[in-house]
Amino acid sequence: MHVLVIDKSIYDAIVAHARRDHPDEACGVVAGPVGSDRPVRFVPMTNAARSPTFYEFDSADLLRLYREMDERGEEPVIIYHSHTATEAYPSRTDVSYASEPNAHYVLVSTRDPDTVEFRSFRIVDGSVTEEEVRVVPALDINSETRNS
């Protein structure tokens, strides 16, 4: 089973972004070194759809981000977005748009302001698998975190 190991500060930043953009869906990426599965650089994005039921990365922003990641030797480790009125589970649309088989797809539900619903999934060829989320105080950049 895959496990997402995430730094508490990045976890908190994703939740804060989701709450800040509510009632619209929030979206973004956490980049990390290619091949490492370590989410280290939080990149909140703008939901170009500005919708409470749908998210869409701005194509120019996304192109810029991918160029930047290429230059820095990074890849998208986490692709996240929020659901504002439903559970943190990928919709059919989310599954159809999932194009990074190695990424952790994180969903945060902001339907209840007093509860944090933070879940992670692998989405490969239309198949959704939930994975454990392990929040750690701070990721040691020098140690390798591997899927178990």
HULIN-V384322 format. One record per backbone hydrogen bond with DSSP energy under -0.5 kcal/mol. NH is the residue of the N-H (numbers start at 0). CO is the residue of the C=O. If there is no record, write none. Layout:
# HULIN-V384322
<<NH:CO> <NH:CO>>
This chain:
# HULIN-V384322
<<3:131> <4:2> <5:3> <5:133> <7:135> <10:6> <11:7> <12:8> <13:9> <14:10> <15:11> <16:12> <17:13> <18:14> <19:15> <20:16> <21:17> <23:20> <24:50> <26:44> <27:79> <28:42> <29:77> <30:28> <30:40> <31:74> <33:72> <35:32> <36:32> <38:4> <38:36> <39:30> <39:37> <40:30> <41:39> <42:28> <44:26> <47:45> <47:55> <49:46> <50:53> <57:45> <61:57> <62:58> <63:59> <64:60> <65:61> <66:62> <67:63> <68:64> <69:65> <70:66> <71:67> <72:68> <72:69> <73:68> <74:31> <76:29> <76:74> <77:29> <78:103> <79:27> <80:105> <81:25> <82:107> <83:51> <88:86> <94:90> <95:91> <96:92> <97:93> <97:94> <98:96> <100:98> <102:99> <103:76> <104:102> <104:120> <105:78> <105:103> <106:118> <107:80> <108:116> <109:82> <112:110> <114:111> <116:108> <116:114> <117:115> <118:106> <118:116> <119:130> <120:104> <121:128> <123:126> <126:123> <128:121> <130:119> <131:1> <133:3> <133:131> <134:132> <135:5> <135:133> <140:138> <142:139> <145:143>>
